[in-house]
Amino acid sequence: MVALNKEEIEEIIEKLRNGEIKQYEVTKEEFMEFREVLIKQKDKEQIRGEAKKGGVVVYTHVNE
């Protein structure tokens, strides 16, 4: 599996923000890279991750 790069992760986060995608599933192999980009976002509190079985995290954007 090819790991996501920073630009791809930022694109995914932007799609979550604007509603293009409702959720994004991150594997345990991708988690650290995804998290590293996510914590630098100004609206990181609105992007929620829910842990699933097998180390998968499903991220959604919550408008508050």
CHARMM internal coordinates of N, CA and C (Angstrom, degrees):
IC EDIT
DIST 1 N 1 CA 1.4516
DIST 1 CA 1 C 1.5310
ANGL 1 N 1 CA 1 C 109.43
DIST 1 C 2 N 1.2978
ANGL 1 CA 1 C 2 N 116.12
DIHE 1 N 1 CA 1 C 2 N 136.34
DIST 2 N 2 CA 1.4590
ANGL 1 C 2 N 2 CA 121.90
DIHE 1 CA 1 C 2 N 2 CA 179.65
DIST 2 CA 2 C 1.5254
ANGL 2 N 2 CA 2 C 108.41
DIHE 1 C 2 N 2 CA 2 C -88.62
DIST 2 C 3 N 1.3162
ANGL 2 CA 2 C 3 N 115.63
DIHE 2 N 2 CA 2 C 3 N 127.99
DIST 3 N 3 CA 1.4649
ANGL 2 C 3 N 3 CA 120.56
DIHE 2 CA 2 C 3 N 3 CA 179.72
DIST 3 CA 3 C 1.5245
ANGL 3 N 3 CA 3 C 110.17
DIHE 2 C 3 N 3 CA 3 C -70.79
DIST 3 C 4 N 1.3143
ANGL 3 CA 3 C 4 N 115.41
DIHE 3 N 3 CA 3 C 4 N 151.79
DIST 4 N 4 CA 1.4631
ANGL 3 C 4 N 4 CA 120.66
DIHE 3 CA 3 C 4 N 4 CA 176.67
DIST 4 CA 4 C 1.5221
ANGL 4 N 4 CA 4 C 109.58
DIHE 3 C 4 N 4 CA 4 C -75.27
DIST 4 C 5 N 1.3337
ANGL 4 CA 4 C 5 N 115.74
DIHE 4 N 4 CA 4 C 5 N 145.19
DIST 5 N 5 CA 1.4604
ANGL 4 C 5 N 5 CA 118.37
DIHE 4 CA 4 C 5 N 5 CA 174.10
DIST 5 CA 5 C 1.5343
ANGL 5 N 5 CA 5 C 109.15
DIHE 4 C 5 N 5 CA 5 C -96.78
DIST 5 C 6 N 1.3141
ANGL 5 CA 5 C 6 N 116.75
DIHE 5 N 5 CA 5 C 6 N 172.10
DIST 6 N 6 CA 1.4680
ANGL 5 C 6 N 6 CA 122.62
DIHE 5 CA 5 C 6 N 6 CA -175.50
DIST 6 CA 6 C 1.5254
ANGL 6 N 6 CA 6 C 112.12
DIHE 5 C 6 N 6 CA 6 C -56.45
DIST 6 C 7 N 1.3127
ANGL 6 CA 6 C 7 N 117.72
DIHE 6 N 6 CA 6 C 7 N -42.98
DIST 7 N 7 CA 1.4603
ANGL 6 C 7 N 7 CA 121.61
DIHE 6 CA 6 C 7 N 7 CA -178.35
DIST 7 CA 7 C 1.5301
ANGL 7 N 7 CA 7 C 111.20
DIHE 6 C 7 N 7 CA 7 C -65.19
DIST 7 C 8 N 1.3223
ANGL 7 CA 7 C 8 N 116.68
DIHE 7 N 7 CA 7 C 8 N -40.58
DIST 8 N 8 CA 1.4711
ANGL 7 C 8 N 8 CA 120.49
DIHE 7 CA 7 C 8 N 8 CA 178.73
DIST 8 CA 8 C 1.5304
ANGL 8 N 8 CA 8 C 110.95
DIHE 7 C 8 N 8 CA 8 C -65.02
DIST 8 C 9 N 1.3184
ANGL 8 CA 8 C 9 N 116.41
DIHE 8 N 8 CA 8 C 9 N -40.47
DIST 9 N 9 CA 1.4620
ANGL 8 C 9 N 9 CA 120.67
DIHE 8 CA 8 C 9 N 9 CA 178.74
DIST 9 CA 9 C 1.5261
ANGL 9 N 9 CA 9 C 110.52
DIHE 8 C 9 N 9 CA 9 C -65.76
DIST 9 C 10 N 1.3136
ANGL 9 CA 9 C 10 N 117.45
DIHE 9 N 9 CA 9 C 10 N -43.48
DIST 10 N 10 CA 1.4724
ANGL 9 C 10 N 10 CA 120.84
DIHE 9 CA 9 C 10 N 10 CA 177.66
DIST 10 CA 10 C 1.5246
ANGL 10 N 10 CA 10 C 110.86
DIHE 9 C 10 N 10 CA 10 C -61.04
DIST 10 C 11 N 1.3223
ANGL 10 CA 10 C 11 N 117.25
DIHE 10 N 10 CA 10 C 11 N -38.04
DIST 11 N 11 CA 1.4665
ANGL 10 C 11 N 11 CA 121.83
DIHE 10 CA 10 C 11 N 11 CA 177.62
DIST 11 CA 11 C 1.5298
ANGL 11 N 11 CA 11 C 110.64
DIHE 10 C 11 N 11 CA 11 C -64.84
DIST 11 C 12 N 1.3125
ANGL 11 CA 11 C 12 N 117.41
DIHE 11 N 11 CA 11 C 12 N -41.94
DIST 12 N 12 CA 1.4685
ANGL 11 C 12 N 12 CA 122.02
DIHE 11 CA 11 C 12 N 12 CA 177.95
DIST 12 CA 12 C 1.5281
ANGL 12 N 12 CA 12 C 110.09
DIHE 11 C 12 N 12 CA 12 C -62.77
DIST 12 C 13 N 1.3241
ANGL 12 CA 12 C 13 N 116.86
DIHE 12 N 12 CA 12 C 13 N -45.36
DIST 13 N 13 CA 1.4681
ANGL 12 C 13 N 13 CA 121.30
DIHE 12 CA 12 C 13 N 13 CA 179.49
DIST 13 CA 13 C 1.5240
ANGL 13 N 13 CA 13 C 110.39
DIHE 12 C 13 N 13 CA 13 C -61.67
DIST 13 C 14 N 1.3187
ANGL 13 CA 13 C 14 N 117.52
DIHE 13 N 13 CA 13 C 14 N -41.79
DIST 14 N 14 CA 1.4648
ANGL 13 C 14 N 14 CA 121.30
DIHE 13 CA 13 C 14 N 14 CA 178.29
DIST 14 CA 14 C 1.5300
ANGL 14 N 14 CA 14 C 110.87
DIHE 13 C 14 N 14 CA 14 C -63.48
DIST 14 C 15 N 1.3231
ANGL 14 CA 14 C 15 N 117.64
DIHE 14 N 14 CA 14 C 15 N -39.47
DIST 15 N 15 CA 1.4705
ANGL 14 C 15 N 15 CA 121.13
DIHE 14 CA 14 C 15 N 15 CA 177.61
DIST 15 CA 15 C 1.5268
ANGL 15 N 15 CA 15 C 111.28
DIHE 14 C 15 N 15 CA 15 C -65.63
DIST 15 C 16 N 1.3253
ANGL 15 CA 15 C 16 N 117.28
DIHE 15 N 15 CA 15 C 16 N -35.79
DIST 16 N 16 CA 1.4654
ANGL 15 C 16 N 16 CA 120.40
DIHE 15 CA 15 C 16 N 16 CA 174.20
DIST 16 CA 16 C 1.5249
ANGL 16 N 16 CA 16 C 110.31
DIHE 15 C 16 N 16 CA 16 C -64.22
DIST 16 C 17 N 1.3370
ANGL 16 CA 16 C 17 N 116.30
DIHE 16 N 16 CA 16 C 17 N -43.54
DIST 17 N 17 CA 1.4678
ANGL 16 C 17 N 17 CA 122.39
DIHE 16 CA 16 C 17 N 17 CA -179.37
DIST 17 CA 17 C 1.5159
ANGL 17 N 17 CA 17 C 112.46
DIHE 16 C 17 N 17 CA 17 C -58.79
DIST 17 C 18 N 1.3285
ANGL 17 CA 17 C 18 N 115.70
DIHE 17 N 17 CA 17 C 18 N -48.00
DIST 18 N 18 CA 1.4653
ANGL 17 C 18 N 18 CA 119.18
DIHE 17 CA 17 C 18 N 18 CA -173.31
DIST 18 CA 18 C 1.5231
ANGL 18 N 18 CA 18 C 113.71
DIHE 17 C 18 N 18 CA 18 C -91.35
DIST 18 C 19 N 1.3266
ANGL 18 CA 18 C 19 N 117.02
DIHE 18 N 18 CA 18 C 19 N 5.54
DIST 19 N 19 CA 1.4565
ANGL 18 C 19 N 19 CA 120.68
DIHE 18 CA 18 C 19 N 19 CA 174.29
DIST 19 CA 19 C 1.5143
ANGL 19 N 19 CA 19 C 115.78
DIHE 18 C 19 N 19 CA 19 C 82.79
DIST 19 C 20 N 1.3399
ANGL 19 CA 19 C 20 N 117.85
DIHE 19 N 19 CA 19 C 20 N 5.63
DIST 20 N 20 CA 1.4679
ANGL 19 C 20 N 20 CA 120.25
DIHE 19 CA 19 C 20 N 20 CA 177.42
DIST 20 CA 20 C 1.5217
ANGL 20 N 20 CA 20 C 110.96
DIHE 19 C 20 N 20 CA 20 C -60.94
DIST 20 C 21 N 1.3346
ANGL 20 CA 20 C 21 N 115.52
DIHE 20 N 20 CA 20 C 21 N -36.15
DIST 21 N 21 CA 1.4667
ANGL 20 C 21 N 21 CA 121.11
DIHE 20 CA 20 C 21 N 21 CA 174.10
DIST 21 CA 21 C 1.5261
ANGL 21 N 21 CA 21 C 107.59
DIHE 20 C 21 N 21 CA 21 C -127.65
DIST 21 C 22 N 1.3245
ANGL 21 CA 21 C 22 N 116.20
DIHE 21 N 21 CA 21 C 22 N 146.01
DIST 22 N 22 CA 1.4682
ANGL 21 C 22 N 22 CA 121.02
DIHE 21 CA 21 C 22 N 22 CA -177.57
DIST 22 CA 22 C 1.5286
ANGL 22 N 22 CA 22 C 111.84
DIHE 21 C 22 N 22 CA 22 C -85.77
DIST 22 C 23 N 1.3351
ANGL 22 CA 22 C 23 N 115.66
DIHE 22 N 22 CA 22 C 23 N -30.86
DIST 23 N 23 CA 1.4570
ANGL 22 C 23 N 23 CA 119.96
DIHE 22 CA 22 C 23 N 23 CA -179.26
DIST 23 CA 23 C 1.5151
ANGL 23 N 23 CA 23 C 109.81
DIHE 22 C 23 N 23 CA 23 C -155.48
DIST 23 C 24 N 1.3332
ANGL 23 CA 23 C 24 N 114.48
DIHE 23 N 23 CA 23 C 24 N 161.53
DIST 24 N 24 CA 1.4586
ANGL 23 C 24 N 24 CA 119.93
DIHE 23 CA 23 C 24 N 24 CA 177.03
DIST 24 CA 24 C 1.5169
ANGL 24 N 24 CA 24 C 108.37
DIHE 23 C 24 N 24 CA 24 C -139.66
DIST 24 C 25 N 1.3133
ANGL 24 CA 24 C 25 N 116.14
DIHE 24 N 24 CA 24 C 25 N 131.30
DIST 25 N 25 CA 1.4587
ANGL 24 C 25 N 25 CA 122.99
DIHE 24 CA 24 C 25 N 25 CA -177.73
DIST 25 CA 25 C 1.5296
ANGL 25 N 25 CA 25 C 109.62
DIHE 24 C 25 N 25 CA 25 C -97.02
DIST 25 C 26 N 1.3317
ANGL 25 CA 25 C 26 N 115.54
DIHE 25 N 25 CA 25 C 26 N 124.71
DIST 26 N 26 CA 1.4586
ANGL 25 C 26 N 26 CA 122.17
DIHE 25 CA 25 C 26 N 26 CA -179.32
DIST 26 CA 26 C 1.5256
ANGL 26 N 26 CA 26 C 108.35
DIHE 25 C 26 N 26 CA 26 C -111.05
DIST 26 C 27 N 1.3224
ANGL 26 CA 26 C 27 N 116.47
DIHE 26 N 26 CA 26 C 27 N 128.24
DIST 27 N 27 CA 1.4587
ANGL 26 C 27 N 27 CA 120.54
DIHE 26 CA 26 C 27 N 27 CA 178.30
DIST 27 CA 27 C 1.5249
ANGL 27 N 27 CA 27 C 109.67
DIHE 26 C 27 N 27 CA 27 C -78.41
DIST 27 C 28 N 1.3138
ANGL 27 CA 27 C 28 N 115.67
DIHE 27 N 27 CA 27 C 28 N 164.96
DIST 28 N 28 CA 1.4709
ANGL 27 C 28 N 28 CA 118.51
DIHE 27 CA 27 C 28 N 28 CA 179.57
DIST 28 CA 28 C 1.5255
ANGL 28 N 28 CA 28 C 110.77
DIHE 27 C 28 N 28 CA 28 C -63.04
DIST 28 C 29 N 1.3310
ANGL 28 CA 28 C 29 N 117.92
DIHE 28 N 28 CA 28 C 29 N -28.71
DIST 29 N 29 CA 1.4714
ANGL 28 C 29 N 29 CA 121.30
DIHE 28 CA 28 C 29 N 29 CA 178.31
DIST 29 CA 29 C 1.5320
ANGL 29 N 29 CA 29 C 111.47
DIHE 28 C 29 N 29 CA 29 C -70.00
DIST 29 C 30 N 1.3303
ANGL 29 CA 29 C 30 N 117.10
DIHE 29 N 29 CA 29 C 30 N -30.37
DIST 30 N 30 CA 1.4704
ANGL 29 C 30 N 30 CA 121.77
DIHE 29 CA 29 C 30 N 30 CA -178.38
DIST 30 CA 30 C 1.5228
ANGL 30 N 30 CA 30 C 112.98
DIHE 29 C 30 N 30 CA 30 C -91.11
DIST 30 C 31 N 1.3329
ANGL 30 CA 30 C 31 N 116.60
DIHE 30 N 30 CA 30 C 31 N -14.70
DIST 31 N 31 CA 1.4674
ANGL 30 C 31 N 31 CA 121.44
DIHE 30 CA 30 C 31 N 31 CA -169.00
DIST 31 CA 31 C 1.5181
ANGL 31 N 31 CA 31 C 114.00
DIHE 30 C 31 N 31 CA 31 C -54.40
DIST 31 C 32 N 1.3181
ANGL 31 CA 31 C 32 N 118.88
DIHE 31 N 31 CA 31 C 32 N -51.24
DIST 32 N 32 CA 1.4709
ANGL 31 C 32 N 32 CA 120.38
DIHE 31 CA 31 C 32 N 32 CA -174.91
DIST 32 CA 32 C 1.5264
ANGL 32 N 32 CA 32 C 112.15
DIHE 31 C 32 N 32 CA 32 C -62.92
DIST 32 C 33 N 1.3301
ANGL 32 CA 32 C 33 N 117.35
DIHE 32 N 32 CA 32 C 33 N -41.18
DIST 33 N 33 CA 1.4722
ANGL 32 C 33 N 33 CA 120.04
DIHE 32 CA 32 C 33 N 33 CA 177.95
DIST 33 CA 33 C 1.5274
ANGL 33 N 33 CA 33 C 110.36
DIHE 32 C 33 N 33 CA 33 C -64.93
DIST 33 C 34 N 1.3372
ANGL 33 CA 33 C 34 N 116.45
DIHE 33 N 33 CA 33 C 34 N -43.71
DIST 34 N 34 CA 1.4628
ANGL 33 C 34 N 34 CA 121.00
DIHE 33 CA 33 C 34 N 34 CA -179.52
DIST 34 CA 34 C 1.5270
ANGL 34 N 34 CA 34 C 109.86
DIHE 33 C 34 N 34 CA 34 C -62.20
DIST 34 C 35 N 1.3161
ANGL 34 CA 34 C 35 N 116.18
DIHE 34 N 34 CA 34 C 35 N -47.57
DIST 35 N 35 CA 1.4667
ANGL 34 C 35 N 35 CA 121.21
DIHE 34 CA 34 C 35 N 35 CA -178.57
DIST 35 CA 35 C 1.5240
ANGL 35 N 35 CA 35 C 111.49
DIHE 34 C 35 N 35 CA 35 C -61.40
DIST 35 C 36 N 1.3282
ANGL 35 CA 35 C 36 N 117.04
DIHE 35 N 35 CA 35 C 36 N -40.57
DIST 36 N 36 CA 1.4639
ANGL 35 C 36 N 36 CA 121.54
DIHE 35 CA 35 C 36 N 36 CA -179.82
DIST 36 CA 36 C 1.5269
ANGL 36 N 36 CA 36 C 111.45
DIHE 35 C 36 N 36 CA 36 C -57.78
DIST 36 C 37 N 1.3307
ANGL 36 CA 36 C 37 N 117.06
DIHE 36 N 36 CA 36 C 37 N -40.85
DIST 37 N 37 CA 1.4670
ANGL 36 C 37 N 37 CA 121.29
DIHE 36 CA 36 C 37 N 37 CA 178.15
DIST 37 CA 37 C 1.5300
ANGL 37 N 37 CA 37 C 109.85
DIHE 36 C 37 N 37 CA 37 C -75.29
DIST 37 C 38 N 1.3293
ANGL 37 CA 37 C 38 N 116.94
DIHE 37 N 37 CA 37 C 38 N -41.93
DIST 38 N 38 CA 1.4642
ANGL 37 C 38 N 38 CA 121.78
DIHE 37 CA 37 C 38 N 38 CA -176.60
DIST 38 CA 38 C 1.5251
ANGL 38 N 38 CA 38 C 112.56
DIHE 37 C 38 N 38 CA 38 C -59.99
DIST 38 C 39 N 1.3214
ANGL 38 CA 38 C 39 N 118.17
DIHE 38 N 38 CA 38 C 39 N -43.77
DIST 39 N 39 CA 1.4662
ANGL 38 C 39 N 39 CA 119.83
DIHE 38 CA 38 C 39 N 39 CA -175.21
DIST 39 CA 39 C 1.5337
ANGL 39 N 39 CA 39 C 113.12
DIHE 38 C 39 N 39 CA 39 C -68.01
DIST 39 C 40 N 1.3202
ANGL 39 CA 39 C 40 N 116.86
DIHE 39 N 39 CA 39 C 40 N -12.18
DIST 40 N 40 CA 1.4641
ANGL 39 C 40 N 40 CA 120.79
DIHE 39 CA 39 C 40 N 40 CA 177.68
DIST 40 CA 40 C 1.5315
ANGL 40 N 40 CA 40 C 112.54
DIHE 39 C 40 N 40 CA 40 C -91.65
DIST 40 C 41 N 1.3301
ANGL 40 CA 40 C 41 N 117.23
DIHE 40 N 40 CA 40 C 41 N -2.22
DIST 41 N 41 CA 1.4632
ANGL 40 C 41 N 41 CA 121.41
DIHE 40 CA 40 C 41 N 41 CA -178.23
DIST 41 CA 41 C 1.5250
ANGL 41 N 41 CA 41 C 110.69
DIHE 40 C 41 N 41 CA 41 C -80.49
DIST 41 C 42 N 1.3293
ANGL 41 CA 41 C 42 N 116.64
DIHE 41 N 41 CA 41 C 42 N 141.78
DIST 42 N 42 CA 1.4668
ANGL 41 C 42 N 42 CA 120.89
DIHE 41 CA 41 C 42 N 42 CA -178.58
DIST 42 CA 42 C 1.5266
ANGL 42 N 42 CA 42 C 112.17
DIHE 41 C 42 N 42 CA 42 C -66.18
DIST 42 C 43 N 1.3149
ANGL 42 CA 42 C 43 N 117.22
DIHE 42 N 42 CA 42 C 43 N -26.99
DIST 43 N 43 CA 1.4657
ANGL 42 C 43 N 43 CA 121.41
DIHE 42 CA 42 C 43 N 43 CA -178.84
DIST 43 CA 43 C 1.5294
ANGL 43 N 43 CA 43 C 112.27
DIHE 42 C 43 N 43 CA 43 C -110.39
DIST 43 C 44 N 1.3250
ANGL 43 CA 43 C 44 N 116.48
DIHE 43 N 43 CA 43 C 44 N 32.39
DIST 44 N 44 CA 1.4661
ANGL 43 C 44 N 44 CA 120.86
DIHE 43 CA 43 C 44 N 44 CA -174.92
DIST 44 CA 44 C 1.5214
ANGL 44 N 44 CA 44 C 112.81
DIHE 43 C 44 N 44 CA 44 C -58.33
DIST 44 C 45 N 1.3334
ANGL 44 CA 44 C 45 N 118.03
DIHE 44 N 44 CA 44 C 45 N -27.78
DIST 45 N 45 CA 1.4628
ANGL 44 C 45 N 45 CA 120.55
DIHE 44 CA 44 C 45 N 45 CA 179.31
DIST 45 CA 45 C 1.5239
ANGL 45 N 45 CA 45 C 112.04
DIHE 44 C 45 N 45 CA 45 C -67.55
DIST 45 C 46 N 1.3095
ANGL 45 CA 45 C 46 N 117.29
DIHE 45 N 45 CA 45 C 46 N -20.94
DIST 46 N 46 CA 1.4601
ANGL 45 C 46 N 46 CA 120.96
DIHE 45 CA 45 C 46 N 46 CA -179.33
DIST 46 CA 46 C 1.5255
ANGL 46 N 46 CA 46 C 112.57
DIHE 45 C 46 N 46 CA 46 C -89.33
DIST 46 C 47 N 1.3093
ANGL 46 CA 46 C 47 N 117.23
DIHE 46 N 46 CA 46 C 47 N -4.54
DIST 47 N 47 CA 1.4639
ANGL 46 C 47 N 47 CA 120.91
DIHE 46 CA 46 C 47 N 47 CA 178.26
DIST 47 CA 47 C 1.5205
ANGL 47 N 47 CA 47 C 106.71
DIHE 46 C 47 N 47 CA 47 C -106.97
DIST 47 C 48 N 1.3124
ANGL 47 CA 47 C 48 N 114.85
DIHE 47 N 47 CA 47 C 48 N 109.78
DIST 48 N 48 CA 1.4598
ANGL 47 C 48 N 48 CA 121.74
DIHE 47 CA 47 C 48 N 48 CA -172.97
DIST 48 CA 48 C 1.5136
ANGL 48 N 48 CA 48 C 111.24
DIHE 47 C 48 N 48 CA 48 C -102.77
DIST 48 C 49 N 1.3120
ANGL 48 CA 48 C 49 N 115.30
DIHE 48 N 48 CA 48 C 49 N 138.84
DIST 49 N 49 CA 1.4534
ANGL 48 C 49 N 49 CA 121.19
DIHE 48 CA 48 C 49 N 49 CA 176.33
DIST 49 CA 49 C 1.5147
ANGL 49 N 49 CA 49 C 110.38
DIHE 48 C 49 N 49 CA 49 C -112.53
DIST 49 C 50 N 1.3220
ANGL 49 CA 49 C 50 N 116.11
DIHE 49 N 49 CA 49 C 50 N 134.50
DIST 50 N 50 CA 1.4607
ANGL 49 C 50 N 50 CA 121.59
DIHE 49 CA 49 C 50 N 50 CA 177.13
DIST 50 CA 50 C 1.5180
ANGL 50 N 50 CA 50 C 108.31
DIHE 49 C 50 N 50 CA 50 C -119.85
DIST 50 C 51 N 1.3353
ANGL 50 CA 50 C 51 N 115.22
DIHE 50 N 50 CA 50 C 51 N 119.95
DIST 51 N 51 CA 1.4644
ANGL 50 C 51 N 51 CA 120.68
DIHE 50 CA 50 C 51 N 51 CA -178.37
DIST 51 CA 51 C 1.5269
ANGL 51 N 51 CA 51 C 110.09
DIHE 50 C 51 N 51 CA 51 C -72.31
DIST 51 C 52 N 1.3033
ANGL 51 CA 51 C 52 N 115.69
DIHE 51 N 51 CA 51 C 52 N 137.74
DIST 52 N 52 CA 1.4657
ANGL 51 C 52 N 52 CA 123.37
DIHE 51 CA 51 C 52 N 52 CA 177.25
DIST 52 CA 52 C 1.5194
ANGL 52 N 52 CA 52 C 108.50
DIHE 51 C 52 N 52 CA 52 C -120.92
DIST 52 C 53 N 1.3099
ANGL 52 CA 52 C 53 N 116.05
DIHE 52 N 52 CA 52 C 53 N 175.96
DIST 53 N 53 CA 1.4717
ANGL 52 C 53 N 53 CA 120.86
DIHE 52 CA 52 C 53 N 53 CA 178.25
DIST 53 CA 53 C 1.5192
ANGL 53 N 53 CA 53 C 110.91
DIHE 52 C 53 N 53 CA 53 C -62.36
DIST 53 C 54 N 1.3215
ANGL 53 CA 53 C 54 N 115.86
DIHE 53 N 53 CA 53 C 54 N 147.62
DIST 54 N 54 CA 1.4514
ANGL 53 C 54 N 54 CA 121.08
DIHE 53 CA 53 C 54 N 54 CA 175.57
DIST 54 CA 54 C 1.5110
ANGL 54 N 54 CA 54 C 114.89
DIHE 53 C 54 N 54 CA 54 C 80.98
DIST 54 C 55 N 1.3292
ANGL 54 CA 54 C 55 N 117.75
DIHE 54 N 54 CA 54 C 55 N 11.84
DIST 55 N 55 CA 1.4594
ANGL 54 C 55 N 55 CA 119.98
DIHE 54 CA 54 C 55 N 55 CA 178.27
DIST 55 CA 55 C 1.5143
ANGL 55 N 55 CA 55 C 114.94
DIHE 54 C 55 N 55 CA 55 C 84.76
DIST 55 C 56 N 1.3172
ANGL 55 CA 55 C 56 N 117.83
DIHE 55 N 55 CA 55 C 56 N 8.91
DIST 56 N 56 CA 1.4649
ANGL 55 C 56 N 56 CA 122.22
DIHE 55 CA 55 C 56 N 56 CA 178.99
DIST 56 CA 56 C 1.5248
ANGL 56 N 56 CA 56 C 108.91
DIHE 55 C 56 N 56 CA 56 C -83.45
DIST 56 C 57 N 1.3372
ANGL 56 CA 56 C 57 N 116.51
DIHE 56 N 56 CA 56 C 57 N 141.28
DIST 57 N 57 CA 1.4584
ANGL 56 C 57 N 57 CA 122.02
DIHE 56 CA 56 C 57 N 57 CA 174.97
DIST 57 CA 57 C 1.5282
ANGL 57 N 57 CA 57 C 107.30
DIHE 56 C 57 N 57 CA 57 C -122.64
DIST 57 C 58 N 1.3383
ANGL 57 CA 57 C 58 N 116.01
DIHE 57 N 57 CA 57 C 58 N 129.77
DIST 58 N 58 CA 1.4593
ANGL 57 C 58 N 58 CA 121.49
DIHE 57 CA 57 C 58 N 58 CA 178.62
DIST 58 CA 58 C 1.5283
ANGL 58 N 58 CA 58 C 107.79
DIHE 57 C 58 N 58 CA 58 C -103.30
DIST 58 C 59 N 1.3264
ANGL 58 CA 58 C 59 N 116.48
DIHE 58 N 58 CA 58 C 59 N 119.25
DIST 59 N 59 CA 1.4637
ANGL 58 C 59 N 59 CA 122.38
DIHE 58 CA 58 C 59 N 59 CA -179.21
DIST 59 CA 59 C 1.5152
ANGL 59 N 59 CA 59 C 110.66
DIHE 58 C 59 N 59 CA 59 C -99.85
DIST 59 C 60 N 1.3311
ANGL 59 CA 59 C 60 N 114.86
DIHE 59 N 59 CA 59 C 60 N 138.50
DIST 60 N 60 CA 1.4660
ANGL 59 C 60 N 60 CA 122.54
DIHE 59 CA 59 C 60 N 60 CA 174.58
DIST 60 CA 60 C 1.5198
ANGL 60 N 60 CA 60 C 108.14
DIHE 59 C 60 N 60 CA 60 C -134.29
DIST 60 C 61 N 1.3324
ANGL 60 CA 60 C 61 N 116.49
DIHE 60 N 60 CA 60 C 61 N 160.03
DIST 61 N 61 CA 1.4669
ANGL 60 C 61 N 61 CA 121.35
DIHE 60 CA 60 C 61 N 61 CA 176.68
DIST 61 CA 61 C 1.5149
ANGL 61 N 61 CA 61 C 107.77
DIHE 60 C 61 N 61 CA 61 C -104.92
DIST 61 C 62 N 1.3263
ANGL 61 CA 61 C 62 N 115.59
DIHE 61 N 61 CA 61 C 62 N 128.91
DIST 62 N 62 CA 1.4614
ANGL 61 C 62 N 62 CA 121.86
DIHE 61 CA 61 C 62 N 62 CA -178.57
DIST 62 CA 62 C 1.5170
ANGL 62 N 62 CA 62 C 108.50
DIHE 61 C 62 N 62 CA 62 C -113.02
DIST 62 C 63 N 1.3361
ANGL 62 CA 62 C 63 N 116.91
DIHE 62 N 62 CA 62 C 63 N 121.52
DIST 63 N 63 CA 1.4621
ANGL 62 C 63 N 63 CA 120.31
DIHE 62 CA 62 C 63 N 63 CA 176.32
DIST 63 CA 63 C 1.5105
ANGL 63 N 63 CA 63 C 108.87
DIHE 62 C 63 N 63 CA 63 C -85.66
DIST 63 C 64 N 1.3220
ANGL 63 CA 63 C 64 N 116.23
DIHE 63 N 63 CA 63 C 64 N 122.72
DIST 64 N 64 CA 1.4668
ANGL 63 C 64 N 64 CA 121.22
DIHE 63 CA 63 C 64 N 64 CA 179.26
DIST 64 CA 64 C 1.5001
ANGL 64 N 64 CA 64 C 110.04
DIHE 63 C 64 N 64 CA 64 C -125.46
END
COOR INIT
IC SEED 1 N 1 CA 1 C
IC BUILD
